[in-house]
Amino acid sequence: MTQVILTGKTKHGKDRIRQHGDVWNIMSGGSSGHRMVLESLHETSSMRMDDGRIWRFRDARSIDKLDDEDFDWQFI
């Protein structure tokens, strides 16, 4: 799977890297278009279900490949 390393440009970007890590998987948009959909490597987000169970999941986000406001990135 193709991966990128993110570097935070803004407080928001730096906070997301602290929370989810700097290495992300590219889910779509790696070779064409102006946006990439990324997914964190680990289950770093969670939600408590009505029955009390905790559902853990990976974070996903879309970034602008040309000039994202929050992140710089590079292919690994």
PDB file as gemmi writes it, atoms N, CA and C in Angstrom:
CRYST1    1.000    1.000    1.000  90.00  90.00  90.00 P 1                      
ATOM      1  N   MET A   1       0.852  -1.180   0.000  1.00  0.00           N  
ATOM      2  CA  MET A   1       0.000   0.000   0.000  1.00  0.00           C  
ATOM      3  C   MET A   1       0.896   1.241   0.000  1.00  0.00           C  
ATOM      4  N   THR A   2       0.513   2.242  -0.763  1.00  0.00           N  
ATOM      5  CA  THR A   2       1.272   3.483  -0.831  1.00  0.00           C  
ATOM      6  C   THR A   2       0.996   4.322   0.412  1.00  0.00           C  
ATOM      7  N   GLN A   3       2.049   4.942   0.926  1.00  0.00           N  
ATOM      8  CA  GLN A   3       1.930   5.736   2.141  1.00  0.00           C  
ATOM      9  C   GLN A   3       2.571   7.102   1.948  1.00  0.00           C  
ATOM     10  N   VAL A   4       2.145   8.045   2.797  1.00  0.00           N  
ATOM     11  CA  VAL A   4       2.731   9.383   2.833  1.00  0.00           C  
ATOM     12  C   VAL A   4       3.109   9.716   4.272  1.00  0.00           C  
ATOM     13  N   ILE A   5       4.040  10.645   4.406  1.00  0.00           N  
ATOM     14  CA  ILE A   5       4.369  11.238   5.697  1.00  0.00           C  
ATOM     15  C   ILE A   5       3.795  12.648   5.693  1.00  0.00           C  
ATOM     16  N   LEU A   6       3.000  12.956   6.708  1.00  0.00           N  
ATOM     17  CA  LEU A   6       2.422  14.292   6.841  1.00  0.00           C  
ATOM     18  C   LEU A   6       3.261  15.132   7.792  1.00  0.00           C  
ATOM     19  N   THR A   7       3.356  16.424   7.486  1.00  0.00           N  
ATOM     20  CA  THR A   7       3.979  17.407   8.358  1.00  0.00           C  
ATOM     21  C   THR A   7       2.952  18.497   8.587  1.00  0.00           C  
ATOM     22  N   GLY A   8       2.696  18.827   9.844  1.00  0.00           N  
ATOM     23  CA  GLY A   8       1.693  19.840  10.155  1.00  0.00           C  
ATOM     24  C   GLY A   8       2.174  21.247   9.844  1.00  0.00           C  
ATOM     25  N   LYS A   9       1.311  22.039   9.196  1.00  0.00           N  
ATOM     26  CA  LYS A   9       1.606  23.439   8.901  1.00  0.00           C  
ATOM     27  C   LYS A   9       0.895  24.371   9.884  1.00  0.00           C  
ATOM     28  N   THR A  10      -0.267  23.944  10.355  1.00  0.00           N  
ATOM     29  CA  THR A  10      -1.079  24.751  11.263  1.00  0.00           C  
ATOM     30  C   THR A  10      -1.231  24.006  12.588  1.00  0.00           C  
ATOM     31  N   LYS A  11      -1.794  24.672  13.576  1.00  0.00           N  
ATOM     32  CA  LYS A  11      -2.057  24.009  14.860  1.00  0.00           C  
ATOM     33  C   LYS A  11      -2.968  22.800  14.639  1.00  0.00           C  
ATOM     34  N   HIS A  12      -3.977  22.947  13.813  1.00  0.00           N  
ATOM     35  CA  HIS A  12      -4.884  21.832  13.525  1.00  0.00           C  
ATOM     36  C   HIS A  12      -4.115  20.641  12.941  1.00  0.00           C  
ATOM     37  N   GLY A  13      -3.275  20.888  11.960  1.00  0.00           N  
ATOM     38  CA  GLY A  13      -2.494  19.821  11.339  1.00  0.00           C  
ATOM     39  C   GLY A  13      -1.547  19.159  12.328  1.00  0.00           C  
ATOM     40  N   LYS A  14      -0.871  19.955  13.131  1.00  0.00           N  
ATOM     41  CA  LYS A  14       0.062  19.408  14.123  1.00  0.00           C  
ATOM     42  C   LYS A  14      -0.680  18.585  15.175  1.00  0.00           C  
ATOM     43  N   ASP A  15      -1.872  19.037  15.577  1.00  0.00           N  
ATOM     44  CA  ASP A  15      -2.674  18.281  16.543  1.00  0.00           C  
ATOM     45  C   ASP A  15      -3.101  16.937  15.961  1.00  0.00           C  
ATOM     46  N   ARG A  16      -3.505  16.893  14.688  1.00  0.00           N  
ATOM     47  CA  ARG A  16      -3.914  15.626  14.062  1.00  0.00           C  
ATOM     48  C   ARG A  16      -2.737  14.649  13.991  1.00  0.00           C  
ATOM     49  N   ILE A  17      -1.543  15.154  13.731  1.00  0.00           N  
ATOM     50  CA  ILE A  17      -0.364  14.282  13.678  1.00  0.00           C  
ATOM     51  C   ILE A  17      -0.049  13.740  15.070  1.00  0.00           C  
ATOM     52  N   ARG A  18      -0.155  14.582  16.097  1.00  0.00           N  
ATOM     53  CA  ARG A  18       0.054  14.092  17.469  1.00  0.00           C  
ATOM     54  C   ARG A  18      -0.967  13.010  17.822  1.00  0.00           C  
ATOM     55  N   GLN A  19      -2.190  13.175  17.361  1.00  0.00           N  
ATOM     56  CA  GLN A  19      -3.263  12.240  17.699  1.00  0.00           C  
ATOM     57  C   GLN A  19      -3.174  10.938  16.909  1.00  0.00           C  
ATOM     58  N   HIS A  20      -2.863  11.022  15.593  1.00  0.00           N  
ATOM     59  CA  HIS A  20      -2.975   9.868  14.704  1.00  0.00           C  
ATOM     60  C   HIS A  20      -1.659   9.414  14.085  1.00  0.00           C  
ATOM     61  N   GLY A  21      -0.572  10.125  14.314  1.00  0.00           N  
ATOM     62  CA  GLY A  21       0.714   9.764  13.733  1.00  0.00           C  
ATOM     63  C   GLY A  21       0.980  10.495  12.427  1.00  0.00           C  
ATOM     64  N   ASP A  22       2.222  10.410  11.947  1.00  0.00           N  
ATOM     65  CA  ASP A  22       2.596  11.147  10.736  1.00  0.00           C  
ATOM     66  C   ASP A  22       2.593  10.287   9.478  1.00  0.00           C  
ATOM     67  N   VAL A  23       2.527   8.962   9.600  1.00  0.00           N  
ATOM     68  CA  VAL A  23       2.493   8.082   8.430  1.00  0.00           C  
ATOM     69  C   VAL A  23       1.043   7.662   8.179  1.00  0.00           C  
ATOM     70  N   TRP A  24       0.577   7.852   6.943  1.00  0.00           N  
ATOM     71  CA  TRP A  24      -0.813   7.548   6.567  1.00  0.00           C  
ATOM     72  C   TRP A  24      -0.839   6.722   5.287  1.00  0.00           C  
ATOM     73  N   ASN A  25      -1.849   5.858   5.167  1.00  0.00           N  
ATOM     74  CA  ASN A  25      -2.094   5.099   3.942  1.00  0.00           C  
ATOM     75  C   ASN A  25      -2.909   5.946   2.980  1.00  0.00           C  
ATOM     76  N   ILE A  26      -2.594   5.860   1.692  1.00  0.00           N  
ATOM     77  CA  ILE A  26      -3.393   6.531   0.666  1.00  0.00           C  
ATOM     78  C   ILE A  26      -4.511   5.581   0.258  1.00  0.00           C  
ATOM     79  N   MET A  27      -5.748   6.008   0.459  1.00  0.00           N  
ATOM     80  CA  MET A  27      -6.900   5.179   0.117  1.00  0.00           C  
ATOM     81  C   MET A  27      -7.372   5.439  -1.314  1.00  0.00           C  
ATOM     82  N   SER A  28      -7.285   6.682  -1.772  1.00  0.00           N  
ATOM     83  CA  SER A  28      -7.646   7.009  -3.161  1.00  0.00           C  
ATOM     84  C   SER A  28      -7.045   8.358  -3.526  1.00  0.00           C  
ATOM     85  N   GLY A  29      -6.921   8.583  -4.840  1.00  0.00           N  
ATOM     86  CA  GLY A  29      -6.448   9.869  -5.336  1.00  0.00           C  
ATOM     87  C   GLY A  29      -4.945  10.029  -5.367  1.00  0.00           C  
ATOM     88  N   GLY A  30      -4.188   8.951  -5.211  1.00  0.00           N  
ATOM     89  CA  GLY A  30      -2.743   9.066  -5.181  1.00  0.00           C  
ATOM     90  C   GLY A  30      -2.114   9.416  -6.511  1.00  0.00           C  
ATOM     91  N   SER A  31      -2.762   9.049  -7.611  1.00  0.00           N  
ATOM     92  CA  SER A  31      -2.123   9.259  -8.909  1.00  0.00           C  
ATOM     93  C   SER A  31      -2.820  10.296  -9.779  1.00  0.00           C  
ATOM     94  N   SER A  32      -4.059  10.655  -9.479  1.00  0.00           N  
ATOM     95  CA  SER A  32      -4.757  11.633 -10.324  1.00  0.00           C  
ATOM     96  C   SER A  32      -5.603  12.550  -9.460  1.00  0.00           C  
ATOM     97  N   GLY A  33      -6.033  13.648 -10.028  1.00  0.00           N  
ATOM     98  CA  GLY A  33      -6.859  14.591  -9.287  1.00  0.00           C  
ATOM     99  C   GLY A  33      -6.034  15.455  -8.359  1.00  0.00           C  
ATOM    100  N   HIS A  34      -6.723  16.348  -7.667  1.00  0.00           N  
ATOM    101  CA  HIS A  34      -6.046  17.303  -6.791  1.00  0.00           C  
ATOM    102  C   HIS A  34      -6.183  16.970  -5.316  1.00  0.00           C  
ATOM    103  N   ARG A  35      -6.912  15.884  -4.990  1.00  0.00           N  
ATOM    104  CA  ARG A  35      -7.093  15.517  -3.585  1.00  0.00           C  
ATOM    105  C   ARG A  35      -6.716  14.062  -3.360  1.00  0.00           C  
ATOM    106  N   MET A  36      -6.288  13.760  -2.138  1.00  0.00           N  
ATOM    107  CA  MET A  36      -6.010  12.387  -1.718  1.00  0.00           C  
ATOM    108  C   MET A  36      -6.831  12.089  -0.478  1.00  0.00           C  
ATOM    109  N   VAL A  37      -7.378  10.883  -0.407  1.00  0.00           N  
ATOM    110  CA  VAL A  37      -8.046  10.424   0.805  1.00  0.00           C  
ATOM    111  C   VAL A  37      -7.050   9.540   1.542  1.00  0.00           C  
ATOM    112  N   LEU A  38      -6.796   9.891   2.804  1.00  0.00           N  
ATOM    113  CA  LEU A  38      -5.811   9.198   3.615  1.00  0.00           C  
ATOM    114  C   LEU A  38      -6.493   8.519   4.794  1.00  0.00           C  
ATOM    115  N   GLU A  39      -5.862   7.452   5.281  1.00  0.00           N  
ATOM    116  CA  GLU A  39      -6.350   6.748   6.467  1.00  0.00           C  
ATOM    117  C   GLU A  39      -5.176   6.529   7.406  1.00  0.00           C  
ATOM    118  N   SER A  40      -5.389   6.776   8.709  1.00  0.00           N  
ATOM    119  CA  SER A  40      -4.318   6.577   9.687  1.00  0.00           C  
ATOM    120  C   SER A  40      -3.956   5.098   9.768  1.00  0.00           C  
ATOM    121  N   LEU A  41      -2.734   4.810  10.198  1.00  0.00           N  
ATOM    122  CA  LEU A  41      -2.273   3.428  10.283  1.00  0.00           C  
ATOM    123  C   LEU A  41      -2.939   2.651  11.409  1.00  0.00           C  
ATOM    124  N   HIS A  42      -3.291   3.320  12.479  1.00  0.00           N  
ATOM    125  CA  HIS A  42      -3.792   2.650  13.676  1.00  0.00           C  
ATOM    126  C   HIS A  42      -5.183   3.150  14.038  1.00  0.00           C  
ATOM    127  N   GLU A  43      -5.898   2.359  14.804  1.00  0.00           N  
ATOM    128  CA  GLU A  43      -7.218   2.741  15.295  1.00  0.00           C  
ATOM    129  C   GLU A  43      -7.029   3.739  16.438  1.00  0.00           C  
ATOM    130  N   THR A  44      -7.071   5.017  16.107  1.00  0.00           N  
ATOM    131  CA  THR A  44      -6.761   6.057  17.083  1.00  0.00           C  
ATOM    132  C   THR A  44      -7.981   6.867  17.491  1.00  0.00           C  
ATOM    133  N   SER A  45      -9.127   6.565  16.926  1.00  0.00           N  
ATOM    134  CA  SER A  45     -10.368   7.235  17.296  1.00  0.00           C  
ATOM    135  C   SER A  45     -11.308   6.197  17.886  1.00  0.00           C  
ATOM    136  N   SER A  46     -12.250   6.645  18.710  1.00  0.00           N  
ATOM    137  CA  SER A  46     -13.191   5.695  19.295  1.00  0.00           C  
ATOM    138  C   SER A  46     -14.538   6.367  19.534  1.00  0.00           C  
ATOM    139  N   MET A  47     -15.559   5.521  19.669  1.00  0.00           N  
ATOM    140  CA  MET A  47     -16.908   5.984  19.926  1.00  0.00           C  
ATOM    141  C   MET A  47     -17.578   4.977  20.861  1.00  0.00           C  
ATOM    142  N   ARG A  48     -18.251   5.465  21.891  1.00  0.00           N  
ATOM    143  CA  ARG A  48     -18.975   4.580  22.800  1.00  0.00           C  
ATOM    144  C   ARG A  48     -20.364   4.319  22.216  1.00  0.00           C  
ATOM    145  N   MET A  49     -20.696   3.034  22.075  1.00  0.00           N  
ATOM    146  CA  MET A  49     -21.983   2.630  21.532  1.00  0.00           C  
ATOM    147  C   MET A  49     -23.040   2.668  22.635  1.00  0.00           C  
ATOM    148  N   ASP A  50     -24.324   2.644  22.246  1.00  0.00           N  
ATOM    149  CA  ASP A  50     -25.421   2.691  23.211  1.00  0.00           C  
ATOM    150  C   ASP A  50     -25.360   1.554  24.230  1.00  0.00           C  
ATOM    151  N   ASP A  51     -24.831   0.393  23.809  1.00  0.00           N  
ATOM    152  CA  ASP A  51     -24.766  -0.753  24.733  1.00  0.00           C  
ATOM    153  C   ASP A  51     -23.504  -0.745  25.592  1.00  0.00           C  
ATOM    154  N   GLY A  52     -22.705   0.334  25.513  1.00  0.00           N  
ATOM    155  CA  GLY A  52     -21.524   0.467  26.344  1.00  0.00           C  
ATOM    156  C   GLY A  52     -20.227  -0.005  25.705  1.00  0.00           C  
ATOM    157  N   ARG A  53     -20.319  -0.726  24.594  1.00  0.00           N  
ATOM    158  CA  ARG A  53     -19.098  -1.169  23.917  1.00  0.00           C  
ATOM    159  C   ARG A  53     -18.378   0.029  23.306  1.00  0.00           C  
ATOM    160  N   ILE A  54     -17.066  -0.095  23.175  1.00  0.00           N  
ATOM    161  CA  ILE A  54     -16.247   0.935  22.541  1.00  0.00           C  
ATOM    162  C   ILE A  54     -15.907   0.468  21.131  1.00  0.00           C  
ATOM    163  N   TRP A  55     -16.228   1.278  20.146  1.00  0.00           N  
ATOM    164  CA  TRP A  55     -15.897   0.996  18.756  1.00  0.00           C  
ATOM    165  C   TRP A  55     -14.680   1.839  18.403  1.00  0.00           C  
ATOM    166  N   ARG A  56     -13.561   1.181  18.043  1.00  0.00           N  
ATOM    167  CA  ARG A  56     -12.329   1.876  17.679  1.00  0.00           C  
ATOM    168  C   ARG A  56     -12.173   1.836  16.163  1.00  0.00           C  
ATOM    169  N   PHE A  57     -11.703   2.941  15.577  1.00  0.00           N  
ATOM    170  CA  PHE A  57     -11.563   3.012  14.134  1.00  0.00           C  
ATOM    171  C   PHE A  57     -10.411   3.929  13.747  1.00  0.00           C  
ATOM    172  N   ARG A  58      -9.987   3.790  12.525  1.00  0.00           N  
ATOM    173  CA  ARG A  58      -8.919   4.633  11.983  1.00  0.00           C  
ATOM    174  C   ARG A  58      -9.499   5.976  11.538  1.00  0.00           C  
ATOM    175  N   ASP A  59      -8.669   7.006  11.652  1.00  0.00           N  
ATOM    176  CA  ASP A  59      -9.090   8.322  11.180  1.00  0.00           C  
ATOM    177  C   ASP A  59      -8.903   8.389   9.670  1.00  0.00           C  
ATOM    178  N   ALA A  60      -9.783   9.096   8.989  1.00  0.00           N  
ATOM    179  CA  ALA A  60      -9.665   9.312   7.543  1.00  0.00           C  
ATOM    180  C   ALA A  60      -9.817  10.798   7.274  1.00  0.00           C  
ATOM    181  N   ARG A  61      -9.103  11.256   6.262  1.00  0.00           N  
ATOM    182  CA  ARG A  61      -9.223  12.659   5.880  1.00  0.00           C  
ATOM    183  C   ARG A  61      -8.815  12.834   4.429  1.00  0.00           C  
ATOM    184  N   SER A  62      -9.274  13.916   3.852  1.00  0.00           N  
ATOM    185  CA  SER A  62      -8.945  14.271   2.479  1.00  0.00           C  
ATOM    186  C   SER A  62      -8.026  15.487   2.524  1.00  0.00           C  
ATOM    187  N   ILE A  63      -6.935  15.430   1.765  1.00  0.00           N  
ATOM    188  CA  ILE A  63      -6.042  16.587   1.708  1.00  0.00           C  
ATOM    189  C   ILE A  63      -5.861  17.029   0.262  1.00  0.00           C  
ATOM    190  N   ASP A  64      -5.577  18.301   0.091  1.00  0.00           N  
ATOM    191  CA  ASP A  64      -5.303  18.875  -1.223  1.00  0.00           C  
ATOM    192  C   ASP A  64      -3.853  18.558  -1.579  1.00  0.00           C  
ATOM    193  N   LYS A  65      -3.639  17.888  -2.703  1.00  0.00           N  
ATOM    194  CA  LYS A  65      -2.285  17.479  -3.083  1.00  0.00           C  
ATOM    195  C   LYS A  65      -1.417  18.653  -3.497  1.00  0.00           C  
ATOM    196  N   LEU A  66      -2.011  19.727  -3.967  1.00  0.00           N  
ATOM    197  CA  LEU A  66      -1.221  20.852  -4.474  1.00  0.00           C  
ATOM    198  C   LEU A  66      -0.824  21.832  -3.379  1.00  0.00           C  
ATOM    199  N   ASP A  67      -1.762  22.194  -2.503  1.00  0.00           N  
ATOM    200  CA  ASP A  67      -1.456  23.178  -1.465  1.00  0.00           C  
ATOM    201  C   ASP A  67      -2.467  23.039  -0.334  1.00  0.00           C  
ATOM    202  N   ASP A  68      -2.304  22.001   0.486  1.00  0.00           N  
ATOM    203  CA  ASP A  68      -3.225  21.800   1.597  1.00  0.00           C  
ATOM    204  C   ASP A  68      -2.982  22.849   2.667  1.00  0.00           C  
ATOM    205  N   GLU A  69      -4.048  23.329   3.264  1.00  0.00           N  
ATOM    206  CA  GLU A  69      -3.966  24.374   4.279  1.00  0.00           C  
ATOM    207  C   GLU A  69      -3.276  23.882   5.552  1.00  0.00           C  
ATOM    208  N   ASP A  70      -3.497  22.606   5.918  1.00  0.00           N  
ATOM    209  CA  ASP A  70      -3.031  22.108   7.205  1.00  0.00           C  
ATOM    210  C   ASP A  70      -1.789  21.222   7.155  1.00  0.00           C  
ATOM    211  N   PHE A  71      -1.497  20.626   5.977  1.00  0.00           N  
ATOM    212  CA  PHE A  71      -0.426  19.635   5.906  1.00  0.00           C  
ATOM    213  C   PHE A  71       0.472  19.830   4.687  1.00  0.00           C  
ATOM    214  N   ASP A  72       1.757  19.559   4.875  1.00  0.00           N  
ATOM    215  CA  ASP A  72       2.677  19.246   3.787  1.00  0.00           C  
ATOM    216  C   ASP A  72       2.792  17.732   3.802  1.00  0.00           C  
ATOM    217  N   TRP A  73       3.159  17.120   2.673  1.00  0.00           N  
ATOM    218  CA  TRP A  73       3.229  15.665   2.623  1.00  0.00           C  
ATOM    219  C   TRP A  73       4.289  15.238   1.631  1.00  0.00           C  
ATOM    220  N   GLN A  74       4.731  13.992   1.786  1.00  0.00           N  
ATOM    221  CA  GLN A  74       5.656  13.399   0.815  1.00  0.00           C  
ATOM    222  C   GLN A  74       5.424  11.895   0.775  1.00  0.00           C  
ATOM    223  N   PHE A  75       5.590  11.299  -0.405  1.00  0.00           N  
ATOM    224  CA  PHE A  75       5.473   9.851  -0.549  1.00  0.00           C  
ATOM    225  C   PHE A  75       6.622   9.172   0.193  1.00  0.00           C  
ATOM    226  N   ILE A  76       6.352   8.016   0.756  1.00  0.00           N  
ATOM    227  CA  ILE A  76       7.402   7.205   1.385  1.00  0.00           C  
ATOM    228  C   ILE A  76       7.965   6.267   0.323  1.00  0.00           C  
TER     229      ILE A  76                                                      
END                                                                             
